[in-house]
Amino acid sequence: QKTSLVSNAKSAAAKRSLYSMFLEHSPEVAFVGPVRLSIAFVWPWRVSEPKKNRQKGFIFNDKRPDADNLAKICTDALMDAGYFARDDSQVACLGVVKGWGDRNGIYVAIDELDAQAETAELWSMLNDY
């Protein structure tokens, strides 16, 4: 029980911090229809990270926090900052990457979806399987 209180407090603090950052860059007009949301979370290298990994510039993080939890905090903060006309259910396509690297930070891209083009791309991808 104590752990969940700590993680809830950390989540709330992270959401407030993201909200502040997103608010500075919020669009003049909110996205109205379905969108693609791409998010990359890049942490600074761990002190113990081997040189061979650092030379790659980026490696994936398969440790906590979970990518889906990071995405939820991020989409909630974007919604609160006015990026979506309705709510974060407008995110129809979601990509999340997390790792350690040279260019640490949080990178976010939001694109309106073109239903016809996206459907064609999706079916093409599925046919490859």
C-alpha angles and dihedrals in degrees: 000000000000090000093056091051090053094046091046090052091048091048092050091049091048091049091050091049093049091046090055092050094045093046090061090059102033115144121253088234122034121235108266107190136033117319141193112231119197119185131180122189111195119182125196115265116279113249089239094051111129117243091240089062094045090054089063090064092223139030128183120256114227093175131089139325096068116236092234092054091049090050092051094052089047096048091047091052092047090051092049090049091057103254095131125055092212111013143291091293084085087078100101097163122037132184123180128182126180129183151118121276155135095274102053120188143082116288120195131183124180122189131178111241122238102213096208096047094042093049092051090049092048094050090046090053093047092049089058089067 
